[in-house]
Amino acid sequence: MLKTEHYCITQENIFGHEFIGLDAEIMSGDANKNKLRGIVVDETKNTIVIEDANGSEKIVPKAEAKFLFKIGKEVAVVNGKEILYTPEQRLKALWRKSK
């Protein structure tokens, strides 16, 4: 869990939070992207951009991967097909599902 005074990200609520700035690892069928690790620097509806330890940015299609986000000492596993939304749309979809 990543927790500050006014902000708490957990496995249960990660869909409603911003992914940019989180540490991520990619689990993909593509050998070039499998086990890619770094920090999320951008997100679109269909892709997540990861900056690796060398400073190079890799574009990962959401539909083709599972993402392991490090949240403090915990890990949240997210199937890319479940987050095929812009960040704004993802929050709206989460809110609709909760009703």
Phi and psi restraints in degrees (value plus and minus 20) as a CYANA .aco file:
   2 LEU   PHI    -119.5   -79.5
   2 LEU   PSI      98.4   138.4
   3 LYS   PHI    -157.9  -117.9
   3 LYS   PSI     111.6   151.6
   4 THR   PHI    -146.9  -106.9
   4 THR   PSI    -193.0  -153.0
   5 GLU   PHI     -78.9   -38.9
   5 GLU   PSI     -58.7   -18.7
   6 HIS   PHI    -141.6  -101.6
   6 HIS   PSI      -5.8    34.2
   7 TYR   PHI    -167.1  -127.1
   7 TYR   PSI     106.4   146.4
   8 CYS   PHI    -162.3  -122.3
   8 CYS   PSI      98.9   138.9
   9 ILE   PHI    -129.7   -89.7
   9 ILE   PSI     110.4   150.4
  10 THR   PHI    -151.7  -111.7
  10 THR   PSI     153.7   193.7
  11 GLN   PHI     -78.0   -38.0
  11 GLN   PSI     -56.8   -16.8
  12 GLU   PHI     -93.1   -53.1
  12 GLU   PSI     -52.5   -12.5
  13 ASN   PHI    -134.5   -94.5
  13 ASN   PSI      -7.8    32.2
  14 ILE   PHI     -81.8   -41.8
  14 ILE   PSI     -48.8    -8.8
  15 PHE   PHI     -83.1   -43.1
  15 PHE   PSI     -44.8    -4.8
  16 GLY   PHI    -112.9   -72.9
  16 GLY   PSI     -12.9    27.1
  17 HIS   PHI    -136.2   -96.2
  17 HIS   PSI     144.3   184.3
  18 GLU   PHI     -94.2   -54.2
  18 GLU   PSI     114.8   154.8
  19 PHE   PHI    -107.5   -67.5
  19 PHE   PSI     -43.5    -3.5
  20 ILE   PHI     -81.1   -41.1
  20 ILE   PSI     109.1   149.1
  21 GLY   PHI      79.2   119.2
  21 GLY   PSI     -32.7     7.3
  22 LEU   PHI    -103.9   -63.9
  22 LEU   PSI     127.9   167.9
  23 ASP   PHI     -93.9   -53.9
  23 ASP   PSI     115.9   155.9
  24 ALA   PHI    -158.5  -118.5
  24 ALA   PSI     132.2   172.2
  25 GLU   PHI    -149.9  -109.9
  25 GLU   PSI     120.0   160.0
  26 ILE   PHI    -121.9   -81.9
  26 ILE   PSI     113.6   153.6
  27 MET   PHI    -135.6   -95.6
  27 MET   PSI      87.0   127.0
  28 SER   PHI    -156.3  -116.3
  28 SER   PSI     137.9   177.9
  29 GLY   PHI     -94.0   -54.0
  29 GLY   PSI     -39.5     0.5
  30 ASP   PHI    -100.3   -60.3
  30 ASP   PSI      96.4   136.4
  31 ALA   PHI     -79.5   -39.5
  31 ALA   PSI     -48.5    -8.5
  32 ASN   PHI     -91.3   -51.3
  32 ASN   PSI     -46.2    -6.2
  33 LYS   PHI    -128.1   -88.1
  33 LYS   PSI     -34.4     5.6
  34 ASN   PHI     -82.8   -42.8
  34 ASN   PSI     114.3   154.3
  35 LYS   PHI      49.1    89.1
  35 LYS   PSI      -7.3    32.7
  36 LEU   PHI     -83.7   -43.7
  36 LEU   PSI     112.8   152.8
  37 ARG   PHI    -147.2  -107.2
  37 ARG   PSI     126.7   166.7
  38 GLY   PHI     147.6   187.6
  38 GLY   PSI    -181.1  -141.1
  39 ILE   PHI    -128.8   -88.8
  39 ILE   PSI     116.2   156.2
  40 VAL   PHI     -91.1   -51.1
  40 VAL   PSI     103.6   143.6
  41 VAL   PHI    -132.6   -92.6
  41 VAL   PSI     -35.1     4.9
  42 ASP   PHI    -181.0  -141.0
  42 ASP   PSI     136.7   176.7
  43 GLU   PHI    -166.8  -126.8
  43 GLU   PSI     115.7   155.7
  44 THR   PHI    -140.8  -100.8
  44 THR   PSI    -193.2  -153.2
  45 LYS   PHI     -81.5   -41.5
  45 LYS   PSI     -60.1   -20.1
  46 ASN   PHI    -129.7   -89.7
  46 ASN   PSI     -28.3    11.7
  47 THR   PHI    -157.5  -117.5
  47 THR   PSI     138.9   178.9
  48 ILE   PHI    -146.0  -106.0
  48 ILE   PSI     116.0   156.0
  49 VAL   PHI    -125.1   -85.1
  49 VAL   PSI     105.1   145.1
  50 ILE   PHI    -133.6   -93.6
  50 ILE   PSI     111.9   151.9
  51 GLU   PHI    -118.0   -78.0
  51 GLU   PSI      99.7   139.7
  52 ASP   PHI    -104.0   -64.0
  52 ASP   PSI    -198.1  -158.1
  53 ALA   PHI     -82.7   -42.7
  53 ALA   PSI     -44.1    -4.1
  54 ASN   PHI    -104.2   -64.2
  54 ASN   PSI     -25.5    14.5
  55 GLY   PHI      70.1   110.1
  55 GLY   PSI     -18.5    21.5
  56 SER   PHI    -109.4   -69.4
  56 SER   PSI     125.8   165.8
  57 GLU   PHI    -118.6   -78.6
  57 GLU   PSI     114.1   154.1
  58 LYS   PHI    -138.9   -98.9
  58 LYS   PSI     112.6   152.6
  59 ILE   PHI    -115.9   -75.9
  59 ILE   PSI     104.5   144.5
  60 VAL   PHI    -137.4   -97.4
  60 VAL   PSI     100.9   140.9
  61 PRO   PHI     -86.5   -46.5
  61 PRO   PSI     110.1   150.1
  62 LYS   PHI     -81.1   -41.1
  62 LYS   PSI     -61.0   -21.0
  63 ALA   PHI     -85.7   -45.7
  63 ALA   PSI     -39.0     1.0
  64 GLU   PHI    -123.4   -83.4
  64 GLU   PSI     -13.2    26.8
  65 ALA   PHI    -163.5  -123.5
  65 ALA   PSI     141.8   181.8
  66 LYS   PHI    -130.5   -90.5
  66 LYS   PSI     123.5   163.5
  67 PHE   PHI    -135.3   -95.3
  67 PHE   PSI     113.0   153.0
  68 LEU   PHI    -127.5   -87.5
  68 LEU   PSI      89.5   129.5
  69 PHE   PHI    -118.2   -78.2
  69 PHE   PSI     107.6   147.6
  70 LYS   PHI    -103.7   -63.7
  70 LYS   PSI     104.4   144.4
  71 ILE   PHI    -143.4  -103.4
  71 ILE   PSI      70.6   110.6
  72 GLY   PHI      45.8    85.8
  72 GLY   PSI    -141.0  -101.0
  73 LYS   PHI    -113.9   -73.9
  73 LYS   PSI     -24.4    15.6
  74 GLU   PHI    -121.3   -81.3
  74 GLU   PSI     146.9   186.9
  75 VAL   PHI    -148.7  -108.7
  75 VAL   PSI     113.9   153.9
  76 ALA   PHI    -131.4   -91.4
  76 ALA   PSI     104.9   144.9
  77 VAL   PHI    -118.5   -78.5
  77 VAL   PSI     106.1   146.1
  78 VAL   PHI    -147.2  -107.2
  78 VAL   PSI     105.7   145.7
  79 ASN   PHI     -97.1   -57.1
  79 ASN   PSI     105.8   145.8
  80 GLY   PHI     -78.2   -38.2
  80 GLY   PSI     -50.5   -10.5
  81 LYS   PHI     -86.5   -46.5
  81 LYS   PSI     -42.8    -2.8
  82 GLU   PHI    -101.7   -61.7
  82 GLU   PSI     -31.9     8.1
  83 ILE   PHI    -139.6   -99.6
  83 ILE   PSI      10.0    50.0
  84 LEU   PHI     -96.8   -56.8
  84 LEU   PSI      42.1    82.1
  85 TYR   PHI    -161.2  -121.2
  85 TYR   PSI     140.8   180.8
  86 THR   PHI     -91.6   -51.6
  86 THR   PSI     141.9   181.9
  87 PRO   PHI     -75.0   -35.0
  87 PRO   PSI     -57.6   -17.6
  88 GLU   PHI     -87.7   -47.7
  88 GLU   PSI     -63.7   -23.7
  89 GLN   PHI     -86.7   -46.7
  89 GLN   PSI     -54.9   -14.9
  90 ARG   PHI     -82.2   -42.2
  90 ARG   PSI     -61.2   -21.2
  91 LEU   PHI     -85.9   -45.9
  91 LEU   PSI     -61.8   -21.8
  92 LYS   PHI     -83.4   -43.4
  92 LYS   PSI     -61.9   -21.9
  93 ALA   PHI     -85.0   -45.0
  93 ALA   PSI     -59.9   -19.9
  94 LEU   PHI     -83.6   -43.6
  94 LEU   PSI     -61.5   -21.5
  95 TRP   PHI     -84.8   -44.8
  95 TRP   PSI     -61.3   -21.3
  96 ARG   PHI     -85.4   -45.4
  96 ARG   PSI     -58.7   -18.7
  97 LYS   PHI     -86.9   -46.9
  97 LYS   PSI     -50.3   -10.3
  98 SER   PHI     -93.7   -53.7
  98 SER   PSI     -36.0     4.0
